[in-house]
Amino acid sequence: AQASLNFAADSATAQCEVWVAEGIYRIYDSSANDSLQLRNNVAVLGGFAGDETFEQERNPKTHRTILDGASPQGARVYSVVTARGVENARLDGLLIRHGAAVGSSGAQSNGGGLYVSENYGGSDVTLHDCIFFGNAAASAGGAVYINGGSTVTISDCVFADNLADTTGGAVSVPNNATGHVLITDSIFTRNETQPYSYHYGGALSATGDGEVELRSCIFTANQAGAGGG
């Protein structure tokens, strides 16, 4: 299993897996702009003890693999993970926490946990068995911000205690989003926006022209200033 996240995985022509052992991996190195950049056809898998031979032997709940956006001194990255025009990228069995997109605009103020960019027409990203905890954004999408014509599939994930200033305490699909988002068997709990009259979607905000589908999801104890807690 991977001992550190300094693998700088290049794009692959066929599906490639990066196995990441249990532990805390700090994304912040020297700047708030530091981020784990997803690559074409690369899956980042957590939950390994380090002695597995097959993917099926891992256990993400027992062997937590944590991508942490905070430095030991408390400085935080804008987005723990970033997807910019990637195809067939996957995050699986990871806990993503402490991203703080608190910059003044654009990518620096959206998507504290994961920012899916509108660049190059959008991205194709799969999230499975991930936890997004304690991420924040000065604008939208405290945990995840999905922009452009992106296709994002989310399953068996937990979004807890994330905060956005304006919309989508956990997940935001903004006005210019034209892609497809499918969320299944996931839990949204204790996510929120700031308590002002024009701030909405404590758990989820979807205002774009694309499609957002929810299947078998649980929403509990989310709050928003205007509506859609």
Salt bridges, closest charged atoms under 4 A:
GLU22 OE2 - HIS63 ND1 3.23
GLU55 OE2 - ARG58 NH2 3.59
GLU55 OE2 - ARG90 NH2 3.23
ASP68 OD2 - ARG26 NH1 3.67
ASP68 OD2 - ARG97 NE 2.77
ASP68 OD1 - HIS98 ND1 3.10
ASP92 OD1 - ARG58 NH2 2.83
ASP92 OD2 - ARG90 NH2 2.72
ASP129 OD1 - LYS61 NZ 3.70
ASP156 OD2 - HIS128 ND1 3.68
ASP161 OD2 - ARG190 NH2 2.66
ASP165 OD1 - HIS199 ND1 3.95
GLU211 OE1 - HIS180 NE2 3.79
GLU213 OE2 - HIS180 NE2 2.65
GLU213 OE1 - ARG215 NH2 2.80
